[in-house]
């Protein structure tokens, strides 16, 4: 007999709210992306460098947070030997994977995704263009 998680009205509302919030964040970022980078590019190079450093640090922290979320989800799957967890918010009736199936089909890919994110991030942060941004700041002509 297969186990299923049945959706409730509250869980459906939470799922819809989460997707609506994600859509609003996407729209806000999409609208602010071009003006933000145009504002940085309009500055002299000596003023651009601190901004680019901030952008790199922000995205590095963002990707570390995403990797952490992947590892945390994999840990919970391994701890409960079940995916999705019993208290998961679902929109549709969802079949529960248990035991080794939950580990192999859900936890291992999450660990691999998290490790890949960290490996790519480490590689990108150690490349010459990024390292050059964190080296000495060029002097402004008027300074």
Helices and strands as residue ranges (DSSP letters): E 4-5, H 9-41, H 45-80, E 82-83, E 94-95, E 97-98, H 100-102, I 103-107, H 108-125, H 128-133
